[in-house]
């Protein structure tokens, strides 16, 4: 799958207003999903990183380069695919339980409760969501490591919106 084919897929997803689309072709899995803000999130398996694509923006997507002589998948490629699948299964997503404003720290200028890579325990405060002038602490339901923070500090969040991805232990 080359860059032009990926761009065509993104155009079709936008044209037909799909919320999610997934395709696997020649060992490459491509998943396109709209986030809550309407931006497309393109996910390729490791080591490629997720790429955010805004509406109307050109996508620069990286794909793993395969050796031209290799016609069949090698054992190393199969192991890498299994490891990528295991990584996807291990991640737990913490979602917003309420509508409000997301804050990463207790007050402006203070250190955030968690950063990407922080090891957390069940019950540890991850963030605060302000709703109707009340500050609601959002606690972790999992032991693990914070792998992604989906929302920027001070941004509004909706009920059920993804806040954190946690690799559980």
C-alpha positions, 0 to 999 in steps of 0.5 A: 500500500503506497501513500497515494492509496492511503490518501484515496482511502482518507478521501473516501472516509471523508466523502462518505462521512465514516466514523471508523474504517479498517483495512488490512492489505499485504500484511499492513493494517490501516485503521482510520477513526474520527475522534470526538472533535471530528479529526481523523486519527490514522493508526498503523502498527508499531513502529509507525506512530499515529498521525493526526489528520485534520479535515482538508489537510494532506496526510503524511503517513509512514509505513514500514518498508519491506524487503523487496526479496521477501515474498512471504512473511518471516518469523521475525515479522510474525513475532513483531505483528504478535507483539503489536497485537498484544500491545493493542490488547493491553491498553485500557482507555480511561474515559470522561465520566462527565461533561466539563473542562479537563485539567492535568494539574490541581492549579495553574503552574503546578506539576501535572498529576501524570505524564506519558510514561508515569507508573500509576496505581489504582485509585491514583488521581489522573486529572480534574474535570471541572463541571458547574464550578465543581472540581471532580478528580478522575481516579485510575481504575487500573495499575499500569503505565500512562501511554497516551494523553488524548486531551490538552489541558484546559480543553472541554470534554464530553461524556465518554471521551477518551482521556488516557490510554494505560498499559495495564500490569 
